[in-house]
Amino acid sequence: MEKGMALYQSAQFIDLWTDPEFDKIHPPRTVAPHSGIYRCVGCGVEIAVAEGHLLPPIHAHPHRLGTKEAWQMIVYADHRQKPG
Ligand SMILES: [Zn+2]
């Protein structure tokens, strides 16, 4: 667990997907538009947030000084019922 990025074990549960939602940068303490894993663009810290909940406020994690503190969704959690 030392790679410094999100990890997974089974590739069958994760799909590569391109969507502008992954490009959006969200300021601290704003509402997460989707459930998923968000990454601080300045220091790389990752958090899990549920849709509609607030992203962490500024200075809530040991952030690297001098870098931008904001959140980008890196993994989307799909809550929809699956076929079959
Ligand atoms: Zn940070």
PDB file of the backbone (N, CA, C, O) and the ligand in Angstrom, with CONECT records:
HET     ZN  A 101       1
ATOM      1  N   MET A   1       0.837  -1.209   0.000  1.00  0.00           N
ATOM      2  CA  MET A   1       0.000   0.000   0.000  1.00  0.00           C
ATOM      3  C   MET A   1       0.869   1.255   0.000  1.00  0.00           C
ATOM      4  O   MET A   1       0.645   2.164   0.798  1.00  0.00           O
ATOM      5  N   GLU A   2       1.847   1.307  -0.880  1.00  0.00           N
ATOM      6  CA  GLU A   2       2.770   2.445  -0.839  1.00  0.00           C
ATOM      7  C   GLU A   2       2.911   3.149  -2.172  1.00  0.00           C
ATOM      8  O   GLU A   2       3.882   3.872  -2.396  1.00  0.00           O
ATOM      9  N   LYS A   3       1.957   2.945  -3.053  1.00  0.00           N
ATOM     10  CA  LYS A   3       2.081   3.530  -4.379  1.00  0.00           C
ATOM     11  C   LYS A   3       1.676   5.005  -4.413  1.00  0.00           C
ATOM     12  O   LYS A   3       2.016   5.723  -5.353  1.00  0.00           O
ATOM     13  N   GLY A   4       0.950   5.453  -3.388  1.00  0.00           N
ATOM     14  CA  GLY A   4       0.533   6.843  -3.366  1.00  0.00           C
ATOM     15  C   GLY A   4      -0.606   7.132  -4.315  1.00  0.00           C
ATOM     16  O   GLY A   4      -0.786   8.277  -4.731  1.00  0.00           O
ATOM     17  N   MET A   5      -1.378   6.123  -4.666  1.00  0.00           N
ATOM     18  CA  MET A   5      -2.536   6.344  -5.517  1.00  0.00           C
ATOM     19  C   MET A   5      -3.599   5.301  -5.205  1.00  0.00           C
ATOM     20  O   MET A   5      -3.343   4.345  -4.473  1.00  0.00           O
ATOM     21  N   ALA A   6      -4.797   5.487  -5.764  1.00  0.00           N
ATOM     22  CA  ALA A   6      -5.880   4.547  -5.497  1.00  0.00           C
ATOM     23  C   ALA A   6      -5.495   3.157  -5.996  1.00  0.00           C
ATOM     24  O   ALA A   6      -4.886   3.011  -7.055  1.00  0.00           O
ATOM     25  N   LEU A   7      -5.862   2.139  -5.215  1.00  0.00           N
ATOM     26  CA  LEU A   7      -5.517   0.765  -5.550  1.00  0.00           C
ATOM     27  C   LEU A   7      -6.778  -0.072  -5.722  1.00  0.00           C
ATOM     28  O   LEU A   7      -7.820   0.239  -5.145  1.00  0.00           O
ATOM     29  N   TYR A   8      -6.680  -1.129  -6.514  1.00  0.00           N
ATOM     30  CA  TYR A   8      -7.765  -2.106  -6.589  1.00  0.00           C
ATOM     31  C   TYR A   8      -7.157  -3.473  -6.836  1.00  0.00           C
ATOM     32  O   TYR A   8      -6.030  -3.588  -7.318  1.00  0.00           O
ATOM     33  N   GLN A   9      -7.911  -4.507  -6.502  1.00  0.00           N
ATOM     34  CA  GLN A   9      -7.407  -5.867  -6.677  1.00  0.00           C
ATOM     35  C   GLN A   9      -7.967  -6.519  -7.931  1.00  0.00           C
ATOM     36  O   GLN A   9      -7.244  -7.207  -8.653  1.00  0.00           O
ATOM     37  N   SER A  10      -9.276  -6.300  -8.197  1.00  0.00           N
ATOM     38  CA  SER A  10      -9.925  -7.030  -9.282  1.00  0.00           C
ATOM     39  C   SER A  10     -10.331  -6.096 -10.413  1.00  0.00           C
ATOM     40  O   SER A  10     -11.241  -5.283 -10.258  1.00  0.00           O
ATOM     41  N   ALA A  11      -9.662  -6.213 -11.535  1.00  0.00           N
ATOM     42  CA  ALA A  11      -9.922  -5.342 -12.678  1.00  0.00           C
ATOM     43  C   ALA A  11     -11.341  -5.512 -13.219  1.00  0.00           C
ATOM     44  O   ALA A  11     -11.851  -4.626 -13.905  1.00  0.00           O
ATOM     45  N   GLN A  12     -11.980  -6.640 -12.917  1.00  0.00           N
ATOM     46  CA  GLN A  12     -13.341  -6.885 -13.419  1.00  0.00           C
ATOM     47  C   GLN A  12     -14.356  -5.911 -12.834  1.00  0.00           C
ATOM     48  O   GLN A  12     -15.450  -5.761 -13.377  1.00  0.00           O
ATOM     49  N   PHE A  13     -14.009  -5.247 -11.733  1.00  0.00           N
ATOM     50  CA  PHE A  13     -14.955  -4.337 -11.091  1.00  0.00           C
ATOM     51  C   PHE A  13     -14.691  -2.870 -11.420  1.00  0.00           C
ATOM     52  O   PHE A  13     -15.437  -1.995 -10.979  1.00  0.00           O
ATOM     53  N   ILE A  14     -13.659  -2.597 -12.175  1.00  0.00           N
ATOM     54  CA  ILE A  14     -13.274  -1.224 -12.500  1.00  0.00           C
ATOM     55  C   ILE A  14     -13.176  -1.077 -14.017  1.00  0.00           C
ATOM     56  O   ILE A  14     -12.505  -1.867 -14.681  1.00  0.00           O
ATOM     57  N   ASP A  15     -13.846  -0.069 -14.558  1.00  0.00           N
ATOM     58  CA  ASP A  15     -13.791   0.189 -15.995  1.00  0.00           C
ATOM     59  C   ASP A  15     -13.112   1.529 -16.265  1.00  0.00           C
ATOM     60  O   ASP A  15     -13.332   2.508 -15.552  1.00  0.00           O
ATOM     61  N   LEU A  16     -12.290   1.554 -17.302  1.00  0.00           N
ATOM     62  CA  LEU A  16     -11.742   2.826 -17.771  1.00  0.00           C
ATOM     63  C   LEU A  16     -12.846   3.566 -18.520  1.00  0.00           C
ATOM     64  O   LEU A  16     -13.500   2.995 -19.393  1.00  0.00           O
ATOM     65  N   TRP A  17     -13.051   4.835 -18.179  1.00  0.00           N
ATOM     66  CA  TRP A  17     -14.167   5.576 -18.741  1.00  0.00           C
ATOM     67  C   TRP A  17     -13.761   7.035 -18.895  1.00  0.00           C
ATOM     68  O   TRP A  17     -13.115   7.597 -18.011  1.00  0.00           O
ATOM     69  N   THR A  18     -14.131   7.642 -19.998  1.00  0.00           N
ATOM     70  CA  THR A  18     -13.832   9.058 -20.214  1.00  0.00           C
ATOM     71  C   THR A  18     -15.118   9.862 -20.084  1.00  0.00           C
ATOM     72  O   THR A  18     -16.099   9.593 -20.778  1.00  0.00           O
ATOM     73  N   ASP A  19     -15.110  10.848 -19.193  1.00  0.00           N
ATOM     74  CA  ASP A  19     -16.294  11.681 -18.978  1.00  0.00           C
ATOM     75  C   ASP A  19     -15.835  13.008 -18.397  1.00  0.00           C
ATOM     76  O   ASP A  19     -14.955  13.030 -17.536  1.00  0.00           O
ATOM     77  N   PRO A  20     -16.411  14.108 -18.849  1.00  0.00           N
ATOM     78  CA  PRO A  20     -15.994  15.423 -18.321  1.00  0.00           C
ATOM     79  C   PRO A  20     -16.168  15.558 -16.814  1.00  0.00           C
ATOM     80  O   PRO A  20     -15.554  16.429 -16.197  1.00  0.00           O
ATOM     81  N   GLU A  21     -16.995  14.710 -16.215  1.00  0.00           N
ATOM     82  CA  GLU A  21     -17.148  14.773 -14.758  1.00  0.00           C
ATOM     83  C   GLU A  21     -15.823  14.492 -14.052  1.00  0.00           C
ATOM     84  O   GLU A  21     -15.587  14.971 -12.943  1.00  0.00           O
ATOM     85  N   PHE A  22     -14.974  13.723 -14.696  1.00  0.00           N
ATOM     86  CA  PHE A  22     -13.669  13.410 -14.098  1.00  0.00           C
ATOM     87  C   PHE A  22     -12.682  14.577 -14.225  1.00  0.00           C
ATOM     88  O   PHE A  22     -11.650  14.596 -13.555  1.00  0.00           O
ATOM     89  N   ASP A  23     -13.003  15.541 -15.081  1.00  0.00           N
ATOM     90  CA  ASP A  23     -12.104  16.682 -15.297  1.00  0.00           C
ATOM     91  C   ASP A  23     -12.401  17.853 -14.363  1.00  0.00           C
ATOM     92  O   ASP A  23     -11.584  18.762 -14.211  1.00  0.00           O
ATOM     93  N   LYS A  24     -13.577  17.820 -13.740  1.00  0.00           N
ATOM     94  CA  LYS A  24     -13.982  18.960 -12.912  1.00  0.00           C
ATOM     95  C   LYS A  24     -13.169  19.039 -11.626  1.00  0.00           C
ATOM     96  O   LYS A  24     -12.877  18.027 -10.989  1.00  0.00           O
ATOM     97  N   ILE A  25     -12.810  20.273 -11.261  1.00  0.00           N
ATOM     98  CA  ILE A  25     -12.076  20.534 -10.025  1.00  0.00           C
ATOM     99  C   ILE A  25     -13.034  21.223  -9.056  1.00  0.00           C
ATOM    100  O   ILE A  25     -13.598  22.272  -9.368  1.00  0.00           O
ATOM    101  N   HIS A  26     -13.212  20.631  -7.890  1.00  0.00           N
ATOM    102  CA  HIS A  26     -14.199  21.124  -6.928  1.00  0.00           C
ATOM    103  C   HIS A  26     -13.501  21.806  -5.752  1.00  0.00           C
ATOM    104  O   HIS A  26     -12.623  21.209  -5.129  1.00  0.00           O
ATOM    105  N   PRO A  27     -13.874  23.036  -5.442  1.00  0.00           N
ATOM    106  CA  PRO A  27     -13.285  23.722  -4.287  1.00  0.00           C
ATOM    107  C   PRO A  27     -13.632  23.004  -2.979  1.00  0.00           C
ATOM    108  O   PRO A  27     -14.608  22.256  -2.920  1.00  0.00           O
ATOM    109  N   PRO A  28     -12.831  23.233  -1.930  1.00  0.00           N
ATOM    110  CA  PRO A  28     -13.148  22.652  -0.623  1.00  0.00           C
ATOM    111  C   PRO A  28     -14.552  23.064  -0.173  1.00  0.00           C
ATOM    112  O   PRO A  28     -15.041  24.146  -0.499  1.00  0.00           O
ATOM    113  N   ARG A  29     -15.177  22.174   0.581  1.00  0.00           N
ATOM    114  CA  ARG A  29     -16.469  22.449   1.196  1.00  0.00           C
ATOM    115  C   ARG A  29     -17.563  22.771   0.172  1.00  0.00           C
ATOM    116  O   ARG A  29     -18.433  23.606   0.420  1.00  0.00           O
ATOM    117  N   THR A  30     -17.505  22.098  -0.976  1.00  0.00           N
ATOM    118  CA  THR A  30     -18.609  22.168  -1.927  1.00  0.00           C
ATOM    119  C   THR A  30     -19.216  20.765  -2.036  1.00  0.00           C
ATOM    120  O   THR A  30     -18.604  19.779  -1.627  1.00  0.00           O
ATOM    121  N   VAL A  31     -20.416  20.695  -2.588  1.00  0.00           N
ATOM    122  CA  VAL A  31     -21.146  19.433  -2.633  1.00  0.00           C
ATOM    123  C   VAL A  31     -20.551  18.494  -3.689  1.00  0.00           C
ATOM    124  O   VAL A  31     -20.318  18.894  -4.829  1.00  0.00           O
ATOM    125  N   ALA A  32     -20.313  17.255  -3.294  1.00  0.00           N
ATOM    126  CA  ALA A  32     -19.829  16.243  -4.242  1.00  0.00           C
ATOM    127  C   ALA A  32     -20.982  15.845  -5.164  1.00  0.00           C
ATOM    128  O   ALA A  32     -22.030  15.412  -4.684  1.00  0.00           O
ATOM    129  N   PRO A  33     -20.805  15.983  -6.481  1.00  0.00           N
ATOM    130  CA  PRO A  33     -21.892  15.671  -7.410  1.00  0.00           C
ATOM    131  C   PRO A  33     -22.117  14.175  -7.596  1.00  0.00           C
ATOM    132  O   PRO A  33     -23.172  13.762  -8.079  1.00  0.00           O
ATOM    133  N   HIS A  34     -21.143  13.369  -7.221  1.00  0.00           N
ATOM    134  CA  HIS A  34     -21.256  11.914  -7.374  1.00  0.00           C
ATOM    135  C   HIS A  34     -20.569  11.240  -6.192  1.00  0.00           C
ATOM    136  O   HIS A  34     -19.652  11.801  -5.591  1.00  0.00           O
ATOM    137  N   SER A  35     -21.018  10.038  -5.868  1.00  0.00           N
ATOM    138  CA  SER A  35     -20.297   9.228  -4.888  1.00  0.00           C
ATOM    139  C   SER A  35     -19.031   8.685  -5.537  1.00  0.00           C
ATOM    140  O   SER A  35     -19.038   8.268  -6.695  1.00  0.00           O
ATOM    141  N   GLY A  36     -17.960   8.699  -4.779  1.00  0.00           N
ATOM    142  CA  GLY A  36     -16.739   8.150  -5.348  1.00  0.00           C
ATOM    143  C   GLY A  36     -15.522   8.535  -4.545  1.00  0.00           C
ATOM    144  O   GLY A  36     -15.618   9.018  -3.416  1.00  0.00           O
ATOM    145  N   ILE A  37     -14.370   8.309  -5.156  1.00  0.00           N
ATOM    146  CA  ILE A  37     -13.097   8.675  -4.545  1.00  0.00           C
ATOM    147  C   ILE A  37     -12.635   9.980  -5.161  1.00  0.00           C
ATOM    148  O   ILE A  37     -12.571  10.120  -6.382  1.00  0.00           O
ATOM    149  N   TYR A  38     -12.316  10.925  -4.305  1.00  0.00           N
ATOM    150  CA  TYR A  38     -11.834  12.233  -4.742  1.00  0.00           C
ATOM    151  C   TYR A  38     -10.392  12.390  -4.286  1.00  0.00           C
ATOM    152  O   TYR A  38      -9.996  11.900  -3.229  1.00  0.00           O
ATOM    153  N   ARG A  39      -9.619  13.083  -5.110  1.00  0.00           N
ATOM    154  CA  ARG A  39      -8.185  13.264  -4.849  1.00  0.00           C
ATOM    155  C   ARG A  39      -7.880  14.754  -4.773  1.00  0.00           C
ATOM    156  O   ARG A  39      -8.334  15.537  -5.607  1.00  0.00           O
ATOM    157  N   CYS A  40      -7.105  15.135  -3.759  1.00  0.00           N
ATOM    158  CA  CYS A  40      -6.670  16.532  -3.673  1.00  0.00           C
ATOM    159  C   CYS A  40      -5.664  16.795  -4.796  1.00  0.00           C
ATOM    160  O   CYS A  40      -4.663  16.089  -4.919  1.00  0.00           O
ATOM    161  N   VAL A  41      -5.935  17.804  -5.604  1.00  0.00           N
ATOM    162  CA  VAL A  41      -5.075  18.070  -6.758  1.00  0.00           C
ATOM    163  C   VAL A  41      -3.697  18.590  -6.340  1.00  0.00           C
ATOM    164  O   VAL A  41      -2.746  18.537  -7.119  1.00  0.00           O
ATOM    165  N   GLY A  42      -3.596  19.096  -5.102  1.00  0.00           N
ATOM    166  CA  GLY A  42      -2.330  19.658  -4.657  1.00  0.00           C
ATOM    167  C   GLY A  42      -1.398  18.633  -4.036  1.00  0.00           C
ATOM    168  O   GLY A  42      -0.194  18.654  -4.290  1.00  0.00           O
ATOM    169  N   CYS A  43      -1.949  17.726  -3.217  1.00  0.00           N
ATOM    170  CA  CYS A  43      -1.076  16.817  -2.461  1.00  0.00           C
ATOM    171  C   CYS A  43      -1.363  15.350  -2.709  1.00  0.00           C
ATOM    172  O   CYS A  43      -0.588  14.495  -2.282  1.00  0.00           O
ATOM    173  N   GLY A  44      -2.463  15.034  -3.392  1.00  0.00           N
ATOM    174  CA  GLY A  44      -2.721  13.643  -3.757  1.00  0.00           C
ATOM    175  C   GLY A  44      -3.491  12.833  -2.731  1.00  0.00           C
ATOM    176  O   GLY A  44      -3.784  11.661  -2.969  1.00  0.00           O
ATOM    177  N   VAL A  45      -3.831  13.437  -1.581  1.00  0.00           N
ATOM    178  CA  VAL A  45      -4.636  12.714  -0.586  1.00  0.00           C
ATOM    179  C   VAL A  45      -5.975  12.310  -1.204  1.00  0.00           C
ATOM    180  O   VAL A  45      -6.591  13.093  -1.927  1.00  0.00           O
ATOM    181  N   GLU A  46      -6.417  11.102  -0.919  1.00  0.00           N
ATOM    182  CA  GLU A  46      -7.680  10.602  -1.458  1.00  0.00           C
ATOM    183  C   GLU A  46      -8.706  10.432  -0.346  1.00  0.00           C
ATOM    184  O   GLU A  46      -8.365  10.077   0.783  1.00  0.00           O
ATOM    185  N   ILE A  47      -9.965  10.688  -0.680  1.00  0.00           N
ATOM    186  CA  ILE A  47     -11.055  10.510   0.267  1.00  0.00           C
ATOM    187  C   ILE A  47     -12.240   9.908  -0.466  1.00  0.00           C
ATOM    188  O   ILE A  47     -12.354  10.039  -1.685  1.00  0.00           O
ATOM    189  N   ALA A  48     -13.127   9.243   0.278  1.00  0.00           N
ATOM    190  CA  ALA A  48     -14.374   8.735  -0.282  1.00  0.00           C
ATOM    191  C   ALA A  48     -15.503   9.647   0.194  1.00  0.00           C
ATOM    192  O   ALA A  48     -15.607   9.943   1.384  1.00  0.00           O
ATOM    193  N   VAL A  49     -16.339  10.088  -0.730  1.00  0.00           N
ATOM    194  CA  VAL A  49     -17.436  10.985  -0.392  1.00  0.00           C
ATOM    195  C   VAL A  49     -18.715  10.497  -1.071  1.00  0.00           C
ATOM    196  O   VAL A  49     -18.696  10.071  -2.225  1.00  0.00           O
ATOM    197  N   ALA A  50     -19.808  10.566  -0.347  1.00  0.00           N
ATOM    198  CA  ALA A  50     -21.107  10.189  -0.909  1.00  0.00           C
ATOM    199  C   ALA A  50     -21.717  11.365  -1.663  1.00  0.00           C
ATOM    200  O   ALA A  50     -21.516  12.525  -1.305  1.00  0.00           O
ATOM    201  N   GLU A  51     -22.459  11.044  -2.703  1.00  0.00           N
ATOM    202  CA  GLU A  51     -23.135  12.075  -3.491  1.00  0.00           C
ATOM    203  C   GLU A  51     -23.978  12.977  -2.591  1.00  0.00           C
ATOM    204  O   GLU A  51     -24.717  12.491  -1.735  1.00  0.00           O
ATOM    205  N   GLY A  52     -23.865  14.288  -2.787  1.00  0.00           N
ATOM    206  CA  GLY A  52     -24.644  15.240  -2.019  1.00  0.00           C
ATOM    207  C   GLY A  52     -23.999  15.662  -0.718  1.00  0.00           C
ATOM    208  O   GLY A  52     -24.474  16.589  -0.062  1.00  0.00           O
ATOM    209  N   HIS A  53     -22.912  14.987  -0.331  1.00  0.00           N
ATOM    210  CA  HIS A  53     -22.204  15.366   0.886  1.00  0.00           C
ATOM    211  C   HIS A  53     -21.118  16.382   0.556  1.00  0.00           C
ATOM    212  O   HIS A  53     -20.685  16.496  -0.591  1.00  0.00           O
ATOM    213  N   LEU A  54     -20.687  17.114   1.573  1.00  0.00           N
ATOM    214  CA  LEU A  54     -19.672  18.137   1.363  1.00  0.00           C
ATOM    215  C   LEU A  54     -18.279  17.524   1.235  1.00  0.00           C
ATOM    216  O   LEU A  54     -17.912  16.614   1.978  1.00  0.00           O
ATOM    217  N   LEU A  55     -17.524  18.039   0.286  1.00  0.00           N
ATOM    218  CA  LEU A  55     -16.104  17.723   0.236  1.00  0.00           C
ATOM    219  C   LEU A  55     -15.438  18.407   1.430  1.00  0.00           C
ATOM    220  O   LEU A  55     -15.967  19.393   1.945  1.00  0.00           O
ATOM    221  N   PRO A  56     -14.289  17.903   1.876  1.00  0.00           N
ATOM    222  CA  PRO A  56     -13.671  18.450   3.092  1.00  0.00           C
ATOM    223  C   PRO A  56     -13.370  19.947   2.965  1.00  0.00           C
ATOM    224  O   PRO A  56     -13.047  20.442   1.885  1.00  0.00           O
ATOM    225  N   PRO A  57     -13.484  20.652   4.094  1.00  0.00           N
ATOM    226  CA  PRO A  57     -13.114  22.070   4.099  1.00  0.00           C
ATOM    227  C   PRO A  57     -11.603  22.227   3.973  1.00  0.00           C
ATOM    228  O   PRO A  57     -10.856  21.253   4.064  1.00  0.00           O
ATOM    229  N   ILE A  58     -11.171  23.450   3.764  1.00  0.00           N
ATOM    230  CA  ILE A  58      -9.738  23.711   3.641  1.00  0.00           C
ATOM    231  C   ILE A  58      -9.040  23.390   4.973  1.00  0.00           C
ATOM    232  O   ILE A  58      -9.613  23.598   6.042  1.00  0.00           O
ATOM    233  N   HIS A  59      -7.825  22.893   4.900  1.00  0.00           N
ATOM    234  CA  HIS A  59      -6.999  22.554   6.061  1.00  0.00           C
ATOM    235  C   HIS A  59      -7.533  21.374   6.870  1.00  0.00           C
ATOM    236  O   HIS A  59      -7.148  21.215   8.029  1.00  0.00           O
ATOM    237  N   ALA A  60      -8.401  20.545   6.302  1.00  0.00           N
ATOM    238  CA  ALA A  60      -8.922  19.394   7.045  1.00  0.00           C
ATOM    239  C   ALA A  60      -8.006  18.172   6.910  1.00  0.00           C
ATOM    240  O   ALA A  60      -8.184  17.175   7.610  1.00  0.00           O
ATOM    241  N   HIS A  61      -7.043  18.257   6.020  1.00  0.00           N
ATOM    242  CA  HIS A  61      -6.069  17.171   5.901  1.00  0.00           C
ATOM    243  C   HIS A  61      -4.667  17.793   5.845  1.00  0.00           C
ATOM    244  O   HIS A  61      -4.519  18.976   5.537  1.00  0.00           O
ATOM    245  N   PRO A  62      -3.644  16.986   6.143  1.00  0.00           N
ATOM    246  CA  PRO A  62      -2.275  17.535   6.124  1.00  0.00           C
ATOM    247  C   PRO A  62      -1.835  17.839   4.696  1.00  0.00           C
ATOM    248  O   PRO A  62      -1.161  17.035   4.052  1.00  0.00           O
ATOM    249  N   HIS A  63      -2.224  18.998   4.224  1.00  0.00           N
ATOM    250  CA  HIS A  63      -2.026  19.412   2.839  1.00  0.00           C
ATOM    251  C   HIS A  63      -0.612  19.957   2.621  1.00  0.00           C
ATOM    252  O   HIS A  63      -0.013  20.544   3.522  1.00  0.00           O
ATOM    253  N   ARG A  64      -0.096  19.751   1.415  1.00  0.00           N
ATOM    254  CA  ARG A  64       1.234  20.272   1.090  1.00  0.00           C
ATOM    255  C   ARG A  64       1.140  21.780   0.872  1.00  0.00           C
ATOM    256  O   ARG A  64       0.439  22.243  -0.028  1.00  0.00           O
ATOM    257  N   LEU A  65       1.838  22.524   1.686  1.00  0.00           N
ATOM    258  CA  LEU A  65       1.773  23.987   1.621  1.00  0.00           C
ATOM    259  C   LEU A  65       2.222  24.503   0.258  1.00  0.00           C
ATOM    260  O   LEU A  65       3.138  23.957  -0.358  1.00  0.00           O
ATOM    261  N   GLY A  66       1.565  25.556  -0.198  1.00  0.00           N
ATOM    262  CA  GLY A  66       1.950  26.178  -1.448  1.00  0.00           C
ATOM    263  C   GLY A  66       1.330  25.539  -2.669  1.00  0.00           C
ATOM    264  O   GLY A  66       1.593  25.972  -3.791  1.00  0.00           O
ATOM    265  N   THR A  67       0.506  24.511  -2.477  1.00  0.00           N
ATOM    266  CA  THR A  67      -0.179  23.890  -3.610  1.00  0.00           C
ATOM    267  C   THR A  67      -1.675  24.119  -3.487  1.00  0.00           C
ATOM    268  O   THR A  67      -2.194  24.381  -2.402  1.00  0.00           O
ATOM    269  N   LYS A  68      -2.359  24.013  -4.625  1.00  0.00           N
ATOM    270  CA  LYS A  68      -3.798  24.250  -4.662  1.00  0.00           C
ATOM    271  C   LYS A  68      -4.533  23.160  -3.888  1.00  0.00           C
ATOM    272  O   LYS A  68      -4.222  21.977  -4.022  1.00  0.00           O
ATOM    273  N   GLU A  69      -5.512  23.567  -3.074  1.00  0.00           N
ATOM    274  CA  GLU A  69      -6.322  22.612  -2.332  1.00  0.00           C
ATOM    275  C   GLU A  69      -7.700  22.548  -2.976  1.00  0.00           C
ATOM    276  O   GLU A  69      -8.505  23.465  -2.813  1.00  0.00           O
ATOM    277  N   ALA A  70      -7.977  21.477  -3.703  1.00  0.00           N
ATOM    278  CA  ALA A  70      -9.250  21.281  -4.380  1.00  0.00           C
ATOM    279  C   ALA A  70      -9.370  19.803  -4.722  1.00  0.00           C
ATOM    280  O   ALA A  70      -8.390  19.062  -4.648  1.00  0.00           O
ATOM    281  N   TRP A  71     -10.566  19.377  -5.095  1.00  0.00           N
ATOM    282  CA  TRP A  71     -10.849  17.945  -5.223  1.00  0.00           C
ATOM    283  C   TRP A  71     -11.279  17.574  -6.634  1.00  0.00           C
ATOM    284  O   TRP A  71     -12.031  18.293  -7.293  1.00  0.00           O
ATOM    285  N   GLN A  72     -10.771  16.415  -7.078  1.00  0.00           N
ATOM    286  CA  GLN A  72     -11.101  15.891  -8.402  1.00  0.00           C
ATOM    287  C   GLN A  72     -11.533  14.433  -8.230  1.00  0.00           C
ATOM    288  O   GLN A  72     -10.847  13.647  -7.576  1.00  0.00           O
ATOM    289  N   MET A  73     -12.664  14.084  -8.817  1.00  0.00           N
ATOM    290  CA  MET A  73     -13.137  12.703  -8.725  1.00  0.00           C
ATOM    291  C   MET A  73     -12.254  11.801  -9.589  1.00  0.00           C
ATOM    292  O   MET A  73     -12.069  12.062 -10.778  1.00  0.00           O
ATOM    293  N   ILE A  74     -11.716  10.746  -8.994  1.00  0.00           N
ATOM    294  CA  ILE A  74     -10.872   9.828  -9.760  1.00  0.00           C
ATOM    295  C   ILE A  74     -11.523   8.455  -9.943  1.00  0.00           C
ATOM    296  O   ILE A  74     -11.177   7.719 -10.867  1.00  0.00           O
ATOM    297  N   VAL A  75     -12.474   8.112  -9.054  1.00  0.00           N
ATOM    298  CA  VAL A  75     -13.221   6.857  -9.208  1.00  0.00           C
ATOM    299  C   VAL A  75     -14.688   7.146  -8.929  1.00  0.00           C
ATOM    300  O   VAL A  75     -15.031   7.711  -7.891  1.00  0.00           O
ATOM    301  N   TYR A  76     -15.543   6.757  -9.854  1.00  0.00           N
ATOM    302  CA  TYR A  76     -16.984   6.957  -9.709  1.00  0.00           C
ATOM    303  C   TYR A  76     -17.611   5.680  -9.162  1.00  0.00           C
ATOM    304  O   TYR A  76     -17.366   4.597  -9.692  1.00  0.00           O
ATOM    305  N   ALA A  77     -18.423   5.795  -8.103  1.00  0.00           N
ATOM    306  CA  ALA A  77     -19.109   4.635  -7.523  1.00  0.00           C
ATOM    307  C   ALA A  77     -20.513   4.543  -8.117  1.00  0.00           C
ATOM    308  O   ALA A  77     -21.327   5.451  -7.950  1.00  0.00           O
ATOM    309  N   ASP A  78     -20.785   3.456  -8.800  1.00  0.00           N
ATOM    310  CA  ASP A  78     -22.058   3.278  -9.505  1.00  0.00           C
ATOM    311  C   ASP A  78     -23.096   2.640  -8.576  1.00  0.00           C
ATOM    312  O   ASP A  78     -22.984   1.467  -8.220  1.00  0.00           O
ATOM    313  N   HIS A  79     -24.102   3.423  -8.190  1.00  0.00           N
ATOM    314  CA  HIS A  79     -25.120   2.956  -7.247  1.00  0.00           C
ATOM    315  C   HIS A  79     -26.299   2.273  -7.930  1.00  0.00           C
ATOM    316  O   HIS A  79     -27.187   1.735  -7.269  1.00  0.00           O
ATOM    317  N   ARG A  80     -26.298   2.301  -9.258  1.00  0.00           N
ATOM    318  CA  ARG A  80     -27.468   1.737  -9.955  1.00  0.00           C
ATOM    319  C   ARG A  80     -27.520   0.219  -9.821  1.00  0.00           C
ATOM    320  O   ARG A  80     -26.496  -0.459  -9.739  1.00  0.00           O
ATOM    321  N   GLN A  81     -28.743  -0.285  -9.803  1.00  0.00           N
ATOM    322  CA  GLN A  81     -28.921  -1.735  -9.750  1.00  0.00           C
ATOM    323  C   GLN A  81     -28.360  -2.362 -11.019  1.00  0.00           C
ATOM    324  O   GLN A  81     -28.542  -1.834 -12.116  1.00  0.00           O
ATOM    325  N   LYS A  82     -27.680  -3.485 -10.862  1.00  0.00           N
ATOM    326  CA  LYS A  82     -27.041  -4.125 -12.001  1.00  0.00           C
ATOM    327  C   LYS A  82     -27.970  -5.143 -12.663  1.00  0.00           C
ATOM    328  O   LYS A  82     -28.740  -5.815 -11.977  1.00  0.00           O
ATOM    329  N   PRO A  83     -27.902  -5.260 -13.964  1.00  0.00           N
ATOM    330  CA  PRO A  83     -28.728  -6.250 -14.653  1.00  0.00           C
ATOM    331  C   PRO A  83     -28.319  -7.663 -14.249  1.00  0.00           C
ATOM    332  O   PRO A  83     -27.153  -7.927 -13.956  1.00  0.00           O
ATOM    333  N   GLY A  84     -29.285  -8.550 -14.238  1.00  0.00           N
ATOM    334  CA  GLY A  84     -29.013  -9.956 -13.924  1.00  0.00           C
ATOM    335  C   GLY A  84     -28.699 -10.157 -12.470  1.00  0.00           C
ATOM    336  O   GLY A  84     -28.447 -11.284 -12.043  1.00  0.00           O
TER     337      GLY A  84
HETATM  338 ZN    ZN A 101      -4.180  18.359  -0.202  1.00  0.00          ZN2+
END
